[in-house]
Amino acid sequence: MQSQNTAPIFNAEFNRFQKIGATQAWSLFFSASNKDRLLGSDTKTGNYFTFGLLGAVIASAIEIVVTHAM
């Protein structure tokens, strides 16, 4: 049984090396590992954050290359 103050990642049912989706991973990240369903269960939400972060990293890398090339 999980207490109210225990984060889900320290729960015995959660920590069995099971695969988690991107939405659940982002929920744990944004809630400081307190809620694994903060963003819901739709897989598109997790993909949105993942591709958004990837896009920001790629745009930053391109900006660095372009500004240092001049």
MODELLER restraints for C-alpha pairs under 7 A, 6 or more apart:
rsr = mdl.restraints
at = mdl.atoms
rsr.add(forms.Gaussian(group=physical.xy_distance, feature=features.Distance(at['CA:2:A'], at['CA:11:A']), mean=6.46, stdev=0.5))
rsr.add(forms.Gaussian(group=physical.xy_distance, feature=features.Distance(at['CA:7:A'], at['CA:33:A']), mean=6.03, stdev=0.5))
rsr.add(forms.Gaussian(group=physical.xy_distance, feature=features.Distance(at['CA:7:A'], at['CA:34:A']), mean=4.68, stdev=0.5))
rsr.add(forms.Gaussian(group=physical.xy_distance, feature=features.Distance(at['CA:8:A'], at['CA:14:A']), mean=6.47, stdev=0.5))
rsr.add(forms.Gaussian(group=physical.xy_distance, feature=features.Distance(at['CA:8:A'], at['CA:33:A']), mean=6.98, stdev=0.5))
rsr.add(forms.Gaussian(group=physical.xy_distance, feature=features.Distance(at['CA:8:A'], at['CA:34:A']), mean=6.30, stdev=0.5))
rsr.add(forms.Gaussian(group=physical.xy_distance, feature=features.Distance(at['CA:8:A'], at['CA:35:A']), mean=6.61, stdev=0.5))
rsr.add(forms.Gaussian(group=physical.xy_distance, feature=features.Distance(at['CA:8:A'], at['CA:36:A']), mean=6.75, stdev=0.5))
rsr.add(forms.Gaussian(group=physical.xy_distance, feature=features.Distance(at['CA:9:A'], at['CA:15:A']), mean=6.03, stdev=0.5))
rsr.add(forms.Gaussian(group=physical.xy_distance, feature=features.Distance(at['CA:9:A'], at['CA:33:A']), mean=6.72, stdev=0.5))
rsr.add(forms.Gaussian(group=physical.xy_distance, feature=features.Distance(at['CA:22:A'], at['CA:43:A']), mean=6.90, stdev=0.5))
rsr.add(forms.Gaussian(group=physical.xy_distance, feature=features.Distance(at['CA:22:A'], at['CA:46:A']), mean=4.51, stdev=0.5))
rsr.add(forms.Gaussian(group=physical.xy_distance, feature=features.Distance(at['CA:22:A'], at['CA:47:A']), mean=6.46, stdev=0.5))
rsr.add(forms.Gaussian(group=physical.xy_distance, feature=features.Distance(at['CA:23:A'], at['CA:39:A']), mean=6.60, stdev=0.5))
rsr.add(forms.Gaussian(group=physical.xy_distance, feature=features.Distance(at['CA:23:A'], at['CA:41:A']), mean=6.62, stdev=0.5))
rsr.add(forms.Gaussian(group=physical.xy_distance, feature=features.Distance(at['CA:23:A'], at['CA:42:A']), mean=6.99, stdev=0.5))
rsr.add(forms.Gaussian(group=physical.xy_distance, feature=features.Distance(at['CA:23:A'], at['CA:43:A']), mean=5.85, stdev=0.5))
rsr.add(forms.Gaussian(group=physical.xy_distance, feature=features.Distance(at['CA:23:A'], at['CA:45:A']), mean=5.87, stdev=0.5))
rsr.add(forms.Gaussian(group=physical.xy_distance, feature=features.Distance(at['CA:23:A'], at['CA:46:A']), mean=3.69, stdev=0.5))
rsr.add(forms.Gaussian(group=physical.xy_distance, feature=features.Distance(at['CA:24:A'], at['CA:36:A']), mean=5.29, stdev=0.5))
rsr.add(forms.Gaussian(group=physical.xy_distance, feature=features.Distance(at['CA:24:A'], at['CA:37:A']), mean=6.05, stdev=0.5))
rsr.add(forms.Gaussian(group=physical.xy_distance, feature=features.Distance(at['CA:26:A'], at['CA:46:A']), mean=6.42, stdev=0.5))
rsr.add(forms.Gaussian(group=physical.xy_distance, feature=features.Distance(at['CA:27:A'], at['CA:35:A']), mean=6.47, stdev=0.5))
rsr.add(forms.Gaussian(group=physical.xy_distance, feature=features.Distance(at['CA:27:A'], at['CA:36:A']), mean=5.26, stdev=0.5))
rsr.add(forms.Gaussian(group=physical.xy_distance, feature=features.Distance(at['CA:27:A'], at['CA:37:A']), mean=6.06, stdev=0.5))
rsr.add(forms.Gaussian(group=physical.xy_distance, feature=features.Distance(at['CA:27:A'], at['CA:38:A']), mean=5.13, stdev=0.5))
rsr.add(forms.Gaussian(group=physical.xy_distance, feature=features.Distance(at['CA:27:A'], at['CA:39:A']), mean=5.60, stdev=0.5))
rsr.add(forms.Gaussian(group=physical.xy_distance, feature=features.Distance(at['CA:28:A'], at['CA:34:A']), mean=6.38, stdev=0.5))
rsr.add(forms.Gaussian(group=physical.xy_distance, feature=features.Distance(at['CA:28:A'], at['CA:35:A']), mean=5.79, stdev=0.5))
rsr.add(forms.Gaussian(group=physical.xy_distance, feature=features.Distance(at['CA:28:A'], at['CA:36:A']), mean=5.05, stdev=0.5))
